[in-house]
Amino acid sequence: MPTFIVSPGDSIPSIAKENGFFWETIWNHPQNAALKAKRKDPNVLSPGDEVFVPDLDLKEENRPTNAKHKFKLKGEQVKFKLQLLMMGEPRANEAYTLVVDGKPYKGTTGGDGKLEHVIPADAKSGKLQLKGGKEEYPVRIGHLNPIDDVSGVQQRLNNLGFNAGSEDGEMSDATTGAIKAFQKKYQLTVTGQMDGATKSKLESIHP
């Protein structure tokens, strides 16, 4: 049976598109039931995870010869969602440009600081421009490890503006300090450890 070994930046949508499938076909395949139950989110995989990829079933279409025919592949795009915060408060009603694979998506954040766009399923990175380009931030797409991994905790804390340091999966002083700052901000017991209450709060803010 074909098995795809997950690398950093991979997600079920990107793996599916690379192999010619809709992402739901891969995610809901019985051979991936254990992975689905473990990860719960098709966009959150850990490097080394194994994803079953079935063989493609070829479909034949009869069309007249000596004529041009257009075929469109549906379902190959996914929704990208992002919330902009400053000091824990939403950056509401702010104009932005999101550039993914060279294509710009322009808009204005909502009152909650959120933005949403449909982008290619295999996109891996982009950039977000604010203040007419005066602020620019790299955007990583699909680069989110499970919250049960230290690297997943580091990624979420960094994304929320807490300086957790390198996202290498090692509990560094920077990571401990970021956890303490997060706990203090959300009125949790300040321990520097990822206890159940801290994990639950972090996951609710950054799934």
C-alpha positions in Angstrom: 0.0 0.0 0.0 1.4 3.4 -0.9 2.5 5.4 2.1 3.5 9.1 2.2 5.9 10.2 4.9 5.1 13.7 6.2 7.8 16.3 6.0 7.7 19.8 7.6 5.1 22.0 5.8 3.0 19.1 4.5 -0.7 18.9 5.1 -3.5 16.6 4.0 -4.7 19.1 1.3 -1.1 19.5 -0.1 -0.5 15.8 -0.1 -3.9 15.2 -1.8 -3.3 17.7 -4.5 0.2 16.4 -5.2 -1.2 13.0 -5.7 -4.3 14.0 -7.7 -7.0 13.7 -5.0 -9.5 15.8 -3.2 -8.3 16.2 0.4 -11.5 14.7 1.8 -10.7 11.4 -0.1 -7.4 11.1 1.7 -8.5 12.3 5.1 -11.6 10.1 5.2 -10.0 7.0 3.8 -10.4 4.0 6.3 -6.6 3.4 6.1 -6.1 6.9 7.6 -8.7 6.5 10.4 -6.0 6.2 13.1 -4.1 9.3 11.9 -7.4 11.2 11.7 -8.3 10.3 15.2 -4.9 11.2 16.5 -4.4 14.6 14.7 -8.1 15.6 14.3 -7.2 18.5 11.9 -6.1 17.8 8.3 -3.8 20.8 8.4 -1.9 19.7 11.5 0.5 16.8 10.9 3.8 15.9 12.5 7.0 15.2 10.4 7.2 11.4 10.2 3.5 10.8 10.2 2.4 8.2 7.7 -0.4 9.0 5.3 -2.0 6.3 3.2 -2.5 7.4 -0.4 -4.6 5.0 -2.6 -4.1 4.4 -6.3 -5.9 6.7 -8.6 -9.0 5.5 -10.3 -8.9 6.7 -13.9 -12.1 8.1 -15.3 -12.8 8.1 -19.1 -14.8 10.8 -20.8 -16.1 10.4 -24.4 -15.8 13.6 -26.5 -15.9 14.2 -30.2 -12.5 14.3 -32.0 -11.2 17.3 -34.0 -12.6 19.7 -31.3 -11.3 21.5 -28.2 -12.6 20.4 -24.8 -12.0 22.0 -21.5 -11.9 20.0 -18.3 -11.8 21.7 -14.9 -10.5 20.1 -11.7 -12.8 21.0 -8.8 -12.0 21.1 -5.1 -8.2 21.7 -5.3 -8.3 24.9 -3.2 -8.6 25.4 0.5 -9.5 28.3 2.9 -6.7 30.2 4.5 -7.7 31.9 7.8 -5.6 34.3 9.9 -6.2 36.6 12.8 -4.1 39.7 13.4 -3.5 40.8 16.9 -1.4 43.5 18.6 -0.7 43.2 22.3 -3.5 40.6 22.4 -6.0 42.9 20.8 -7.5 42.5 17.3 -6.1 44.6 14.5 -9.6 45.5 13.3 -10.6 47.1 9.9 -7.0 47.1 8.7 -6.2 47.0 5.0 -3.8 44.2 3.9 -2.3 42.4 0.9 -1.7 38.7 1.2 0.7 37.3 -1.4 0.6 33.6 -2.1 2.5 32.0 -5.0 2.9 35.5 -6.5 -0.8 36.2 -6.5 -2.0 39.1 -4.3 -5.2 38.9 -2.3 -6.4 42.2 -1.0 -8.9 43.0 1.7 -9.6 44.5 5.1 -9.7 42.6 8.4 -13.0 42.2 10.2 -13.8 43.6 13.6 -12.1 40.6 15.2 -8.9 41.1 13.2 -9.6 38.0 11.0 -9.1 37.5 7.3 -10.0 34.6 5.1 -9.1 33.6 1.5 -9.3 30.6 -0.8 -5.8 29.6 -1.9 -4.2 26.7 -3.7 -4.1 23.5 -1.6 -0.3 23.0 -2.2 0.7 26.5 -1.2 3.5 26.5 1.4 4.4 30.1 2.0 3.6 33.7 1.3 3.8 37.1 2.8 1.4 39.5 4.5 1.7 43.3 3.9 0.2 45.9 6.1 0.3 49.7 6.2 0.8 49.9 2.5 3.8 47.6 2.6 5.5 49.3 5.5 4.9 46.2 7.5 5.6 42.8 6.0 5.5 39.4 7.6 6.3 35.9 6.2 3.4 33.5 6.2 4.0 29.8 6.5 1.2 27.6 5.3 0.9 24.0 6.6 3.8 24.5 9.0 1.9 23.6 12.2 2.8 20.6 14.3 0.5 19.0 16.8 0.1 20.8 20.1 1.3 17.6 21.9 4.7 18.2 20.4 7.0 20.8 21.9 7.6 22.2 18.5 3.8 22.7 18.0 3.7 24.6 21.3 6.6 26.8 20.2 5.0 27.5 16.8 1.7 28.6 18.4 3.4 30.8 21.0 5.5 32.4 18.4 2.5 33.0 16.1 0.7 34.7 19.1 3.6 37.0 19.7 5.2 35.2 22.6 8.9 34.7 21.9 9.4 30.9 22.3 12.7 30.9 20.4 13.6 28.2 17.9 10.9 25.8 16.9 13.2 22.8 17.3 11.1 20.8 19.8 13.6 21.4 22.7 12.4 23.0 25.9 14.7 26.0 26.0 14.7 28.9 28.4 13.0 31.0 25.8 10.2 28.5 25.5 9.8 28.2 29.2 9.7 32.1 29.4 7.1 32.2 26.7 4.9 29.7 28.5 5.1 31.7 31.7 4.2 34.9 29.8 1.3 33.2 28.2 0.1 31.8 31.6 0.4 35.2 33.2 -1.6 36.9 30.4 -4.4 34.4 30.6 -4.4 34.3 34.4 -3.2 30.7 34.7 -0.9 29.2 37.3 2.5 30.4 36.2 4.8 27.3 36.1 6.5 27.4 32.8 5.2 23.9 32.1 2.6 22.8 29.6 0.0 21.6 32.1 -3.5 20.6 31.1 -5.0 24.0 31.7 -2.3 25.8 29.7 -2.6 23.3 26.8 -6.3 23.7 26.7 -6.2 27.5 26.7 -3.5 27.6 24.0 -5.4 25.2 21.8 -8.6 27.2 22.2 -6.8 30.4 21.1 -4.7 28.8 18.4 -6.1 25.4 17.3 
